[in-house]
Amino acid sequence: MKAHIQKYKILFDRTFAAQGWKQLAWLVAAIVLVFCIGWLLHFAYALKSGSADLSSMMWHQRVFQLLMDPGAVDYVAPEYRTLAQFLAFVGTILLGGCLISVISNMLQRHVENFKEGGITYSLNDHVVIIGYDDMVPSLVAQICRNPHYDGCHILVQTTEPAQMVKGYIDRNLPKKHEHRVLMANARRDSEEDLQRLCTTKAREVFVIGNRDEVDHDSMNIECLKKIVEIHKREANCPIIPFTVFFAYHNTFSVFQVTDLAEEWRKYIEFRPFNFFEGWAKKVLISRFYTDGYTKTAYPPLDREQISQQSDKYVHLVILGMSRLGVALGTEAAQQMHFPNFFRNPELKTRITFIDIHADREMDIFKNRYRHLFQIMSSTYCDLEGADSEEKILPPTLFSGKDADFLDIRFEFIKARAESVAVQQLLAQWAMDEGQLLTIAICLKKPKLNMDIGLYLPDIIYERNIPILLQQQSSAALLSMLNCEWKEDKVSKFSHLFPFGMMDNYFDLDSRELQVAQTINYIYDYFFKNGTTPTELPDEQTMHQLWIQLPVALQWSNYYNSYSIGPKLRALGYDEDHCPEELTEEEVNTIAMVEHNRWCMEKLLLGFRKPDTETEKRMEKDSDFKKHCRQLFIHQDIRPYEELSEYGKDLDRIMVRCLPLIILQRNSAAR
């Protein structure tokens, strides 16, 4: 008996402490029960008194009046006065105290649920952000400013206190946009919670996760798997873009070149993203940083025209082989290719890493990009040791004409960034008129970056050498130092540029996707028709071709689109404008540049050059050639002059279509 009492007590406590409507249901049940008991007692009193006309007593009305209005006791016959007083007392408690308390509690609980993200809405055409880190407020602000997302709600999923997260987000938003942000307190590893986000009806989804998680990338992948299962069960579910953030570059790199998510792409459009890659692209490709409504522009590494007749070359010096420093170096290697190399092979783009642990970091770097260093020489110098002579490290596999045909040179210097030897080297390079020097300070201890950036040799500030200074949180101090807010921007520190901030590393700019889709369409048109298109179809047609493309080729088109600016600047054109048609000389010149860029892209993405025996077999056996491509072996990783005419045409067609691509990009910007 006692066990049964405890069971019902637990049931009552659980349901009564749950949602407000359950409390109201208990109260209504209690009122109905009291009403029935009162009616029965009233009926019993009437029978006992021997009333001949029981119906005239209107028992149900009388009981209802007593429960609602204690003053009705005065109109009750004396023989029913005790019962009437009891019913009036109970009615005061139930309909006066309890009812008001329950309704007040329901309203209060509803408000709390809303603030804490506990309410589920049936949303449609909204943006979903799964997870929270420092970039989310900036991302939400970009969404609110972007006309593409006009009017849509933004649902932010988090396991942190929703009110606190909403407060962080609202600080970056104008008052008029705050109502668009809704919170959902849910777990991204729970399918039941993920269903609350209505991702099957969303316009776009961003899977961010929580930055401080040890297994961040694995949890994001697990979250994506659960969402795909939800989308599989939804009839006629559209393919929705999913931008997925990966904290570790190795995870991101895997998803760049392999279709691990091939099955997912039947249900979602998968777009991987990485912090370090994102910032490298922001500095070198997009070349601007937006803090709220303030925009900081980064100078291009090739800030002067490097034509075929130029004797200048780009030199990027990176102090610190941090993950961001390495990403900056590899992104520069993807893009900084120029036609003067073919006139003078000594005019290579130089990328110099300086780090106190450069020997170890160099081995890690070369191991990661082993196929690049199979054909490329590099140099190493130990300024900390007794022997500071520069050593040339030859390619690890190829030699002769099969080696060193690329126009990039990597250098590794073991030294402390603040050492006298490094400071002298920087001053020497700054005085060299032949190089376009840029210095990026990316030490693994960010607090040291400012110390070094403000105390470089005077010649660097006098010659306005761009200095990229990695910051962790805020760029406010550097913005003041470089006089961005003044009309007269001439100052010692006018060429210091902050980058690498944790709160703003994602650009919500669809133009890069549209340009990559345009490039893909041009290639597809050439393969089908043997010529280049004179006009482009609608965006939907190009998008359908895009989502059918293997992910490695998608990234190849992205990297091709990133190189448009340097190519046009090498021809003397503005990167946003070019003539309606390029000359054949211009086409052939930039086609050679494009091939070098393509080789570097493939090698950095994990492709490799075949050895002589493998190459001969590939030429004779098409099935073996296809098999090698699946193993990331490509026979066109070779000097441009050794390409077949068909291989050269693949480079030429894209150069010929540059005016068409620029026209499409500019129309997308409008």
Order of alpha helices (4+ residues) and beta strands (2+ residues): alpha-alpha-alpha-alpha-alpha-beta-alpha-beta-alpha-beta-alpha-beta-alpha-beta-alpha-beta-alpha-beta-beta-beta-alpha-beta-alpha-alpha-beta-beta-beta-alpha-beta-alpha-alpha-beta-alpha-beta-alpha-alpha-alpha-alpha-alpha-alpha-alpha-alpha-alpha
